[in-house]
Amino acid sequence: MIRSVVECQTCGFSWTRPLMRSIYERQAMESRPCPMCGAQTLACRKVTTVKKRPPDERDDSAERVG
Ligand SMILES: [Zn+2]
């Protein structure tokens, strides 16, 4: 799954949002002030999130041959 991460270069605050496909959407986001520190140093980048596997099921039938 591909998502966008918006990160503040000043305070390091970051959050994810659905992938922004258009350059205009990105530019609009990057021109906004940081919600944490107010600096206009937001940068967008793409990240790919890996789907987590469910925990392995334990096999109780431990049979040994030999
Ligand atoms: Zn900030």
N, CA, C, O and the ligand as a Tripos MOL2 file, in Angstrom:
@<TRIPOS>MOLECULE
protein
  265   263    67     0     0
PROTEIN
NO_CHARGES

@<TRIPOS>ATOM
      1 N           0.8500   -1.1860    0.0000 N.3       1 MET1
      2 CA          0.0000    0.0000    0.0000 C.3       1 MET1
      3 C           0.8890    1.2410    0.0000 C.2       1 MET1
      4 O           1.8180    1.3400    0.8020 O.2       1 MET1
      5 N           0.6150    2.1660   -0.8760 N.am      2 ILE2
      6 CA          1.4220    3.3730   -0.9720 C.3       2 ILE2
      7 C           0.6720    4.5350   -0.3440 C.2       2 ILE2
      8 O          -0.4920    4.7980   -0.6470 O.2       2 ILE2
      9 N           1.3830    5.2170    0.5410 N.am      3 ARG3
     10 CA          0.7860    6.3660    1.2040 C.3       3 ARG3
     11 C           1.7450    7.5420    1.1310 C.2       3 ARG3
     12 O           2.9180    7.3840    0.7920 O.2       3 ARG3
     13 N           1.2410    8.7050    1.4470 N.am      4 SER4
     14 CA          2.0920    9.8850    1.5160 C.3       4 SER4
     15 C           2.4050   10.1830    2.9700 C.2       4 SER4
     16 O           1.5390   10.0840    3.8380 O.2       4 SER4
     17 N           3.6510   10.5470    3.2250 N.am      5 VAL5
     18 CA          4.0360   11.0140    4.5440 C.3       5 VAL5
     19 C           4.3680   12.4870    4.4260 C.2       5 VAL5
     20 O           5.1560   12.8950    3.5730 O.2       5 VAL5
     21 N           3.7660   13.2720    5.2820 N.am      6 VAL6
     22 CA          4.0800   14.6950    5.3370 C.3       6 VAL6
     23 C           4.9470   14.9020    6.5700 C.2       6 VAL6
     24 O           4.5510   14.5580    7.6830 O.2       6 VAL6
     25 N           6.1240   15.4640    6.3670 N.am      7 GLU7
     26 CA          7.0680   15.5960    7.4610 C.3       7 GLU7
     27 C           7.5490   17.0360    7.5630 C.2       7 GLU7
     28 O           7.8500   17.6740    6.5540 O.2       7 GLU7
     29 N           7.6190   17.5420    8.7960 N.am      8 CYS8
     30 CA          8.1350   18.8900    9.0320 C.3       8 CYS8
     31 C           9.6500   18.8100    9.1740 C.2       8 CYS8
     32 O          10.1690   18.0350    9.9760 O.2       8 CYS8
     33 N          10.3510   19.6190    8.3870 N.am      9 GLN9
     34 CA         11.8110   19.6120    8.4410 C.3       9 GLN9
     35 C          12.3340   20.3380    9.6700 C.2       9 GLN9
     36 O          13.5090   20.2140   10.0160 O.2       9 GLN9
     37 N          11.4760   21.0870   10.3210 N.am     10 THR10
     38 CA         11.9220   21.8740   11.4650 C.3      10 THR10
     39 C          11.8070   21.0980   12.7740 C.2      10 THR10
     40 O          12.7700   21.0110   13.5360 O.2      10 THR10
     41 N          10.6290   20.5360   13.0330 N.am     11 CYS11
     42 CA         10.4320   19.8770   14.3210 C.3      11 CYS11
     43 C          10.3510   18.3570   14.1940 C.2      11 CYS11
     44 O          10.3630   17.6410   15.1960 O.2      11 CYS11
     45 N          10.2700   17.8750   12.9650 N.am     12 GLY12
     46 CA         10.2700   16.4280   12.7800 C.3      12 GLY12
     47 C           8.9020   15.7860   12.8830 C.2      12 GLY12
     48 O           8.7690   14.5730   12.7250 O.2      12 GLY12
     49 N           7.8960   16.5800   13.1450 N.am     13 PHE13
     50 CA          6.5490   16.0320   13.2220 C.3      13 PHE13
     51 C           6.1290   15.4910   11.8600 C.2      13 PHE13
     52 O           6.3510   16.1370   10.8360 O.2      13 PHE13
     53 N           5.5240   14.3100   11.8490 N.am     14 SER14
     54 CA          5.1110   13.7370   10.5800 C.3      14 SER14
     55 C           3.8100   12.9760   10.7500 C.2      14 SER14
     56 O           3.4770   12.5040   11.8370 O.2      14 SER14
     57 N           3.0970   12.8730    9.6650 N.am     15 TRP15
     58 CA          1.8650   12.0980    9.6720 C.3      15 TRP15
     59 C           1.6310   11.5760    8.2770 C.2      15 TRP15
     60 O           2.1660   12.0950    7.2960 O.2      15 TRP15
     61 N           0.8160   10.5330    8.2090 N.am     16 THR16
     62 CA          0.5270    9.9300    6.9140 C.3      16 THR16
     63 C          -0.8590   10.3360    6.4500 C.2      16 THR16
     64 O          -1.7380   10.6840    7.2380 O.2      16 THR16
     65 N          -1.0100   10.2760    5.1650 N.am     17 ARG17
     66 CA         -2.3110   10.5560    4.5650 C.3      17 ARG17
     67 C          -2.3860    9.7740    3.2650 C.2      17 ARG17
     68 O          -1.3650    9.3230    2.7470 O.2      17 ARG17
     69 N          -3.5810    9.6140    2.7410 N.am     18 PRO18
     70 CA         -3.6820    8.8750    1.4810 C.3      18 PRO18
     71 C          -2.7880    9.4840    0.4090 C.2      18 PRO18
     72 O          -2.5490   10.6910    0.3940 O.2      18 PRO18
     73 N          -2.3110    8.6500   -0.4680 N.am     19 LEU19
     74 CA         -1.3670    9.0830   -1.4980 C.3      19 LEU19
     75 C          -1.9120   10.2640   -2.2870 C.2      19 LEU19
     76 O          -3.0360   10.2470   -2.7890 O.2      19 LEU19
     77 N          -1.0740   11.2880   -2.3770 N.am     20 MET20
     78 CA         -1.4440   12.4590   -3.1650 C.3      20 MET20
     79 C          -0.9080   12.2770   -4.5740 C.2      20 MET20
     80 O           0.3040   12.2870   -4.7890 O.2      20 MET20
     81 N          -1.7750   12.1180   -5.4940 N.am     21 ARG21
     82 CA         -1.3520   11.8040   -6.8550 C.3      21 ARG21
     83 C          -0.9780   13.0520   -7.6440 C.2      21 ARG21
     84 O          -0.0920   13.0100   -8.4970 O.2      21 ARG21
     85 N          -1.6410   14.1410   -7.3630 N.am     22 SER22
     86 CA         -1.3660   15.3270   -8.1760 C.3      22 SER22
     87 C          -0.3080   16.1970   -7.5280 C.2      22 SER22
     88 O          -0.2450   16.3160   -6.3050 O.2      22 SER22
     89 N           0.5160   16.7980   -8.3560 N.am     23 ILE23
     90 CA          1.5820   17.6810   -7.8740 C.3      23 ILE23
     91 C           0.9800   18.9090   -7.2020 C.2      23 ILE23
     92 O           1.5810   19.4850   -6.2960 O.2      23 ILE23
     93 N          -0.1930   19.3000   -7.6400 N.am     24 TYR24
     94 CA         -0.8360   20.4780   -7.0630 C.3      24 TYR24
     95 C          -1.2670   20.2100   -5.6280 C.2      24 TYR24
     96 O          -1.1880   21.0780   -4.7590 O.2      24 TYR24
     97 N          -1.7240   18.9840   -5.4060 N.am     25 GLU25
     98 CA         -2.1380   18.6060   -4.0560 C.3      25 GLU25
     99 C          -0.9370   18.6050   -3.1200 C.2      25 GLU25
    100 O          -1.0230   19.0520   -1.9770 O.2      25 GLU25
    101 N           0.1860   18.0960   -3.6240 N.am     26 ARG26
    102 CA          1.4210   18.0820   -2.8440 C.3      26 ARG26
    103 C           1.8970   19.4920   -2.5300 C.2      26 ARG26
    104 O           2.2550   19.8110   -1.3960 O.2      26 ARG26
    105 N           1.8930   20.3220   -3.5580 N.am     27 GLN27
    106 CA          2.3650   21.6960   -3.3630 C.3      27 GLN27
    107 C           1.4840   22.4440   -2.3850 C.2      27 GLN27
    108 O           1.9690   23.2460   -1.5860 O.2      27 GLN27
    109 N           0.1810   22.1780   -2.4500 N.am     28 ALA28
    110 CA         -0.7420   22.8260   -1.5230 C.3      28 ALA28
    111 C          -0.4560   22.3820   -0.0980 C.2      28 ALA28
    112 O          -0.5200   23.1830    0.8340 O.2      28 ALA28
    113 N          -0.1360   21.0920    0.0680 N.am     29 MET29
    114 CA          0.1800   20.5820    1.3960 C.3      29 MET29
    115 C           1.4880   21.1550    1.9050 C.2      29 MET29
    116 O           1.5960   21.5380    3.0700 O.2      29 MET29
    117 N           2.4950   21.2120    1.0190 N.am     30 GLU30
    118 CA          3.8150   21.6700    1.4400 C.3      30 GLU30
    119 C           3.8470   23.1700    1.7270 C.2      30 GLU30
    120 O           4.7520   23.6560    2.4060 O.2      30 GLU30
    121 N           2.8670   23.8950    1.2140 N.am     31 SER31
    122 CA          2.8560   25.3380    1.4410 C.3      31 SER31
    123 C           2.1210   25.7040    2.7230 C.2      31 SER31
    124 O           2.0650   26.8660    3.1250 O.2      31 SER31
    125 N           1.5570   24.6700    3.3550 N.am     32 ARG32
    126 CA          0.8490   24.9340    4.6120 C.3      32 ARG32
    127 C           1.8360   24.9530    5.7810 C.2      32 ARG32
    128 O           2.8860   24.3130    5.7220 O.2      32 ARG32
    129 N           1.4970   25.6820    6.8340 N.am     33 PRO33
    130 CA          2.3630   25.6630    8.0260 C.3      33 PRO33
    131 C           2.2100   24.3620    8.8000 C.2      33 PRO33
    132 O           1.1660   23.7100    8.7620 O.2      33 PRO33
    133 N           3.2760   24.0030    9.5000 N.am     34 CYS34
    134 CA          3.2610   22.8030   10.3220 C.3      34 CYS34
    135 C           2.2430   22.9580   11.4530 C.2      34 CYS34
    136 O           2.2170   23.9920   12.1210 O.2      34 CYS34
    137 N           1.4130   21.9520   11.6700 N.am     35 PRO35
    138 CA          0.4260   22.0490   12.7590 C.3      35 PRO35
    139 C           1.0610   22.0520   14.1420 C.2      35 PRO35
    140 O           0.4170   22.4300   15.1210 O.2      35 PRO35
    141 N           2.3150   21.6340   14.2270 N.am     36 MET36
    142 CA          2.9830   21.5780   15.5280 C.3      36 MET36
    143 C           3.7520   22.8640   15.8320 C.2      36 MET36
    144 O           3.5640   23.4730   16.8850 O.2      36 MET36
    145 N           4.6280   23.2740   14.8930 N.am     37 CYS37
    146 CA          5.5200   24.3940   15.1880 C.3      37 CYS37
    147 C           5.2270   25.6240   14.3250 C.2      37 CYS37
    148 O           5.7530   26.7060   14.5880 O.2      37 CYS37
    149 N           4.3900   25.4610   13.2950 N.am     38 GLY38
    150 CA          4.0000   26.6100   12.4980 C.3      38 GLY38
    151 C           4.9540   26.9650   11.3790 C.2      38 GLY38
    152 O           4.6860   27.8860   10.6080 O.2      38 GLY38
    153 N           6.0800   26.2400   11.2750 N.am     39 ALA39
    154 CA          7.0390   26.5410   10.2130 C.3      39 ALA39
    155 C           6.5200   26.0000    8.8790 C.2      39 ALA39
    156 O           5.8560   24.9640    8.8340 O.2      39 ALA39
    157 N           6.8320   26.7130    7.7990 N.am     40 GLN40
    158 CA          6.3960   26.2600    6.4840 C.3      40 GLN40
    159 C           7.4940   25.4290    5.8390 C.2      40 GLN40
    160 O           8.0370   25.7750    4.7900 O.2      40 GLN40
    161 N           7.8000   24.3210    6.5020 N.am     41 THR41
    162 CA          8.8790   23.4670    6.0060 C.3      41 THR41
    163 C           8.3950   22.0360    5.8510 C.2      41 THR41
    164 O           9.1470   21.0890    6.0810 O.2      41 THR41
    165 N           7.1450   21.8820    5.4630 N.am     42 LEU42
    166 CA          6.6110   20.5390    5.2750 C.3      42 LEU42
    167 C           7.1090   19.9560    3.9630 C.2      42 LEU42
    168 O           7.2380   20.6620    2.9630 O.2      42 LEU42
    169 N           7.3870   18.6590    3.9810 N.am     43 ALA43
    170 CA          7.8210   17.9630    2.7810 C.3      43 ALA43
    171 C           7.0500   16.6500    2.6740 C.2      43 ALA43
    172 O           6.8600   15.9410    3.6610 O.2      43 ALA43
    173 N           6.6190   16.3500    1.4720 N.am     44 CYS44
    174 CA          5.8730   15.1220    1.2490 C.3      44 CYS44
    175 C           6.7740   14.0760    0.6140 C.2      44 CYS44
    176 O           7.6040   14.3860   -0.2400 O.2      44 CYS44
    177 N           6.6010   12.8440    1.0420 N.am     45 ARG45
    178 CA          7.2790   11.7450    0.3610 C.3      45 ARG45
    179 C           6.3760   10.5240    0.3660 C.2      45 ARG45
    180 O           5.4470   10.3980    1.1640 O.2      45 ARG45
    181 N           6.6890    9.6460   -0.5500 N.am     46 LYS46
    182 CA          5.8850    8.4400   -0.6780 C.3      46 LYS46
    183 C           6.4730    7.3440    0.1900 C.2      46 LYS46
    184 O           7.6930    7.2050    0.2790 O.2      46 LYS46
    185 N           5.6290    6.5780    0.8190 N.am     47 VAL47
    186 CA          6.0920    5.4080    1.5460 C.3      47 VAL47
    187 C           5.2140    4.2240    1.1650 C.2      47 VAL47
    188 O           4.0290    4.3690    0.8670 O.2      47 VAL47
    189 N           5.8270    3.0660    1.1830 N.am     48 THR48
    190 CA          5.0830    1.8390    0.9420 C.3      48 THR48
    191 C           4.9580    1.0960    2.2580 C.2      48 THR48
    192 O           5.9600    0.7220    2.8670 O.2      48 THR48
    193 N           3.7470    0.8870    2.6890 N.am     49 THR49
    194 CA          3.5230    0.1780    3.9370 C.3      49 THR49
    195 C           3.3040   -1.2990    3.6430 C.2      49 THR49
    196 O           2.5410   -1.6710    2.7510 O.2      49 THR49
    197 N           3.9930   -2.1250    4.4150 N.am     50 VAL50
    198 CA          3.8990   -3.5640    4.2100 C.3      50 VAL50
    199 C           2.7820   -4.1170    5.0880 C.2      50 VAL50
    200 O           2.6730   -3.8080    6.2740 O.2      50 VAL50
    201 N           1.9860   -4.9180    4.4760 N.am     51 LYS51
    202 CA          0.8900   -5.5320    5.2160 C.3      51 LYS51
    203 C           1.4500   -6.5510    6.1960 C.2      51 LYS51
    204 O           2.2460   -7.4140    5.8270 O.2      51 LYS51
    205 N           1.0220   -6.4400    7.4600 N.am     52 LYS52
    206 CA          1.5400   -7.3500    8.4740 C.3      52 LYS52
    207 C           0.8890   -8.7230    8.3580 C.2      52 LYS52
    208 O          -0.2950   -8.8620    8.0490 O.2      52 LYS52
    209 N           1.7190   -9.7290    8.6220 N.am     53 ARG53
    210 CA          1.1890  -11.0920    8.6260 C.3      53 ARG53
    211 C           0.5020  -11.3550    9.9520 C.2      53 ARG53
    212 O           0.9160  -10.8260   10.9840 O.2      53 ARG53
    213 N          -0.5370  -12.1620    9.9310 N.am     54 PRO54
    214 CA         -1.1260  -12.5770   11.2070 C.3      54 PRO54
    215 C          -0.1360  -13.4570   11.9560 C.2      54 PRO54
    216 O           0.7040  -14.1050   11.3310 O.2      54 PRO54
    217 N          -0.2200  -13.4940   13.2920 N.am     55 PRO55
    218 CA          0.7200  -14.3350   14.0510 C.3      55 PRO55
    219 C           0.5980  -15.8020   13.6720 C.2      55 PRO55
    220 O          -0.4810  -16.3040   13.3600 O.2      55 PRO55
    221 N           1.7340  -16.4620   13.7110 N.am     56 ASP56
    222 CA          1.7370  -17.8770   13.3260 C.3      56 ASP56
    223 C           0.9050  -18.7070   14.2990 C.2      56 ASP56
    224 O           0.9580  -18.5170   15.5140 O.2      56 ASP56
    225 N           0.1550  -19.6090   13.7430 N.am     57 GLU57
    226 CA         -0.6060  -20.5030   14.6040 C.3      57 GLU57
    227 C           0.2980  -21.6080   15.1180 C.2      57 GLU57
    228 O           1.1220  -22.1620   14.3900 O.2      57 GLU57
    229 N           0.1150  -21.9120   16.4050 N.am     58 ARG58
    230 CA          0.9420  -22.9630   16.9780 C.3      58 ARG58
    231 C           0.3810  -24.3330   16.6340 C.2      58 ARG58
    232 O          -0.8240  -24.5800   16.6770 O.2      58 ARG58
    233 N           1.2980  -25.1940   16.2980 N.am     59 ASP59
    234 CA          0.8730  -26.5490   15.9600 C.3      59 ASP59
    235 C           1.0420  -27.4420   17.1830 C.2      59 ASP59
    236 O           2.1620  -27.7260   17.6070 O.2      59 ASP59
    237 N          -0.0840  -27.8830   17.7470 N.am     60 ASP60
    238 CA         -0.0330  -28.6860   18.9740 C.3      60 ASP60
    239 C           0.2570  -30.1590   18.7120 C.2      60 ASP60
    240 O           0.6460  -30.8880   19.6250 O.2      60 ASP60
    241 N           0.0760  -30.5910   17.4970 N.am     61 SER61
    242 CA          0.2670  -32.0090   17.2090 C.3      61 SER61
    243 C           1.7410  -32.2640   16.8980 C.2      61 SER61
    244 O           2.1410  -32.3830   15.7390 O.2      61 SER61
    245 N           2.5270  -32.3440   17.9560 N.am     62 ALA62
    246 CA          3.9620  -32.5710   17.7910 C.3      62 ALA62
    247 C           4.2400  -34.0730   17.7520 C.2      62 ALA62
    248 O           4.3970  -34.7220   18.7860 O.2      62 ALA62
    249 N           4.2940  -34.5810   16.5870 N.am     63 GLU63
    250 CA          4.5510  -36.0220   16.4520 C.3      63 GLU63
    251 C           5.9440  -36.2400   15.9670 C.2      63 GLU63
    252 O           6.4350  -35.5410   15.0820 O.2      63 GLU63
    253 N           6.5720  -37.2120   16.5520 N.am     64 ARG64
    254 CA          7.9130  -37.5380   16.1220 C.3      64 ARG64
    255 C           7.9780  -38.9840   15.6190 C.2      64 ARG64
    256 O           7.4890  -39.9170   16.2570 O.2      64 ARG64
    257 N           8.5570  -39.1160   14.5350 N.am     65 VAL65
    258 CA          8.6890  -40.4560   13.9740 C.3      65 VAL65
    259 C          10.1540  -40.8990   14.1590 C.2      65 VAL65
    260 O          11.0820  -40.1880   13.7770 O.2      65 VAL65
    261 N          10.3280  -42.0340   14.7260 N.am     66 GLY66
    262 CA         11.6760  -42.5370   14.8760 C.3      66 GLY66
    263 C          11.7870  -43.0610   16.2390 C.2      66 GLY66
    264 O          12.8460  -43.5530   16.6270 O.2      66 GLY66
    265 ZN          7.0450   21.4950   12.6330 Zn       67 ZN67
@<TRIPOS>BOND
     1     1     2 1
     2     2     3 1
     3     3     4 2
     4     3     5 am
     5     5     6 1
     6     6     7 1
     7     7     8 2
     8     7     9 am
     9     9    10 1
    10    10    11 1
    11    11    12 2
    12    11    13 am
    13    13    14 1
    14    14    15 1
    15    15    16 2
    16    15    17 am
    17    17    18 1
    18    18    19 1
    19    19    20 2
    20    19    21 am
    21    21    22 1
    22    22    23 1
    23    23    24 2
    24    23    25 am
    25    25    26 1
    26    26    27 1
    27    27    28 2
    28    27    29 am
    29    29    30 1
    30    30    31 1
    31    31    32 2
    32    31    33 am
    33    33    34 1
    34    34    35 1
    35    35    36 2
    36    35    37 am
    37    37    38 1
    38    38    39 1
    39    39    40 2
    40    39    41 am
    41    41    42 1
    42    42    43 1
    43    43    44 2
    44    43    45 am
    45    45    46 1
    46    46    47 1
    47    47    48 2
    48    47    49 am
    49    49    50 1
    50    50    51 1
    51    51    52 2
    52    51    53 am
    53    53    54 1
    54    54    55 1
    55    55    56 2
    56    55    57 am
    57    57    58 1
    58    58    59 1
    59    59    60 2
    60    59    61 am
    61    61    62 1
    62    62    63 1
    63    63    64 2
    64    63    65 am
    65    65    66 1
    66    66    67 1
    67    67    68 2
    68    67    69 am
    69    69    70 1
    70    70    71 1
    71    71    72 2
    72    71    73 am
    73    73    74 1
    74    74    75 1
    75    75    76 2
    76    75    77 am
    77    77    78 1
    78    78    79 1
    79    79    80 2
    80    79    81 am
    81    81    82 1
    82    82    83 1
    83    83    84 2
    84    83    85 am
    85    85    86 1
    86    86    87 1
    87    87    88 2
    88    87    89 am
    89    89    90 1
    90    90    91 1
    91    91    92 2
    92    91    93 am
    93    93    94 1
    94    94    95 1
    95    95    96 2
    96    95    97 am
    97    97    98 1
    98    98    99 1
    99    99   100 2
   100    99   101 am
   101   101   102 1
   102   102   103 1
   103   103   104 2
   104   103   105 am
   105   105   106 1
   106   106   107 1
   107   107   108 2
   108   107   109 am
   109   109   110 1
   110   110   111 1
   111   111   112 2
   112   111   113 am
   113   113   114 1
   114   114   115 1
   115   115   116 2
   116   115   117 am
   117   117   118 1
   118   118   119 1
   119   119   120 2
   120   119   121 am
   121   121   122 1
   122   122   123 1
   123   123   124 2
   124   123   125 am
   125   125   126 1
   126   126   127 1
   127   127   128 2
   128   127   129 am
   129   129   130 1
   130   130   131 1
   131   131   132 2
   132   131   133 am
   133   133   134 1
   134   134   135 1
   135   135   136 2
   136   135   137 am
   137   137   138 1
   138   138   139 1
   139   139   140 2
   140   139   141 am
   141   141   142 1
   142   142   143 1
   143   143   144 2
   144   143   145 am
   145   145   146 1
   146   146   147 1
   147   147   148 2
   148   147   149 am
   149   149   150 1
   150   150   151 1
   151   151   152 2
   152   151   153 am
   153   153   154 1
   154   154   155 1
   155   155   156 2
   156   155   157 am
   157   157   158 1
   158   158   159 1
   159   159   160 2
   160   159   161 am
   161   161   162 1
   162   162   163 1
   163   163   164 2
   164   163   165 am
   165   165   166 1
   166   166   167 1
   167   167   168 2
   168   167   169 am
   169   169   170 1
   170   170   171 1
   171   171   172 2
   172   171   173 am
   173   173   174 1
   174   174   175 1
   175   175   176 2
   176   175   177 am
   177   177   178 1
   178   178   179 1
   179   179   180 2
   180   179   181 am
   181   181   182 1
   182   182   183 1
   183   183   184 2
   184   183   185 am
   185   185   186 1
   186   186   187 1
   187   187   188 2
   188   187   189 am
   189   189   190 1
   190   190   191 1
   191   191   192 2
   192   191   193 am
   193   193   194 1
   194   194   195 1
   195   195   196 2
   196   195   197 am
   197   197   198 1
   198   198   199 1
   199   199   200 2
   200   199   201 am
   201   201   202 1
   202   202   203 1
   203   203   204 2
   204   203   205 am
   205   205   206 1
   206   206   207 1
   207   207   208 2
   208   207   209 am
   209   209   210 1
   210   210   211 1
   211   211   212 2
   212   211   213 am
   213   213   214 1
   214   214   215 1
   215   215   216 2
   216   215   217 am
   217   217   218 1
   218   218   219 1
   219   219   220 2
   220   219   221 am
   221   221   222 1
   222   222   223 1
   223   223   224 2
   224   223   225 am
   225   225   226 1
   226   226   227 1
   227   227   228 2
   228   227   229 am
   229   229   230 1
   230   230   231 1
   231   231   232 2
   232   231   233 am
   233   233   234 1
   234   234   235 1
   235   235   236 2
   236   235   237 am
   237   237   238 1
   238   238   239 1
   239   239   240 2
   240   239   241 am
   241   241   242 1
   242   242   243 1
   243   243   244 2
   244   243   245 am
   245   245   246 1
   246   246   247 1
   247   247   248 2
   248   247   249 am
   249   249   250 1
   250   250   251 1
   251   251   252 2
   252   251   253 am
   253   253   254 1
   254   254   255 1
   255   255   256 2
   256   255   257 am
   257   257   258 1
   258   258   259 1
   259   259   260 2
   260   259   261 am
   261   261   262 1
   262   262   263 1
   263   263   264 2
@<TRIPOS>SUBSTRUCTURE
     1 MET1         2 RESIDUE 1 A MET
     2 ILE2         6 RESIDUE 1 A ILE
     3 ARG3        10 RESIDUE 1 A ARG
     4 SER4        14 RESIDUE 1 A SER
     5 VAL5        18 RESIDUE 1 A VAL
     6 VAL6        22 RESIDUE 1 A VAL
     7 GLU7        26 RESIDUE 1 A GLU
     8 CYS8        30 RESIDUE 1 A CYS
     9 GLN9        34 RESIDUE 1 A GLN
    10 THR10       38 RESIDUE 1 A THR
    11 CYS11       42 RESIDUE 1 A CYS
    12 GLY12       46 RESIDUE 1 A GLY
    13 PHE13       50 RESIDUE 1 A PHE
    14 SER14       54 RESIDUE 1 A SER
    15 TRP15       58 RESIDUE 1 A TRP
    16 THR16       62 RESIDUE 1 A THR
    17 ARG17       66 RESIDUE 1 A ARG
    18 PRO18       70 RESIDUE 1 A PRO
    19 LEU19       74 RESIDUE 1 A LEU
    20 MET20       78 RESIDUE 1 A MET
    21 ARG21       82 RESIDUE 1 A ARG
    22 SER22       86 RESIDUE 1 A SER
    23 ILE23       90 RESIDUE 1 A ILE
    24 TYR24       94 RESIDUE 1 A TYR
    25 GLU25       98 RESIDUE 1 A GLU
    26 ARG26      102 RESIDUE 1 A ARG
    27 GLN27      106 RESIDUE 1 A GLN
    28 ALA28      110 RESIDUE 1 A ALA
    29 MET29      114 RESIDUE 1 A MET
    30 GLU30      118 RESIDUE 1 A GLU
    31 SER31      122 RESIDUE 1 A SER
    32 ARG32      126 RESIDUE 1 A ARG
    33 PRO33      130 RESIDUE 1 A PRO
    34 CYS34      134 RESIDUE 1 A CYS
    35 PRO35      138 RESIDUE 1 A PRO
    36 MET36      142 RESIDUE 1 A MET
    37 CYS37      146 RESIDUE 1 A CYS
    38 GLY38      150 RESIDUE 1 A GLY
    39 ALA39      154 RESIDUE 1 A ALA
    40 GLN40      158 RESIDUE 1 A GLN
    41 THR41      162 RESIDUE 1 A THR
    42 LEU42      166 RESIDUE 1 A LEU
    43 ALA43      170 RESIDUE 1 A ALA
    44 CYS44      174 RESIDUE 1 A CYS
    45 ARG45      178 RESIDUE 1 A ARG
    46 LYS46      182 RESIDUE 1 A LYS
    47 VAL47      186 RESIDUE 1 A VAL
    48 THR48      190 RESIDUE 1 A THR
    49 THR49      194 RESIDUE 1 A THR
    50 VAL50      198 RESIDUE 1 A VAL
    51 LYS51      202 RESIDUE 1 A LYS
    52 LYS52      206 RESIDUE 1 A LYS
    53 ARG53      210 RESIDUE 1 A ARG
    54 PRO54      214 RESIDUE 1 A PRO
    55 PRO55      218 RESIDUE 1 A PRO
    56 ASP56      222 RESIDUE 1 A ASP
    57 GLU57      226 RESIDUE 1 A GLU
    58 ARG58      230 RESIDUE 1 A ARG
    59 ASP59      234 RESIDUE 1 A ASP
    60 ASP60      238 RESIDUE 1 A ASP
    61 SER61      242 RESIDUE 1 A SER
    62 ALA62      246 RESIDUE 1 A ALA
    63 GLU63      250 RESIDUE 1 A GLU
    64 ARG64      254 RESIDUE 1 A ARG
    65 VAL65      258 RESIDUE 1 A VAL
    66 GLY66      262 RESIDUE 1 A GLY
    67 ZN67       265 GROUP 0 **** ****
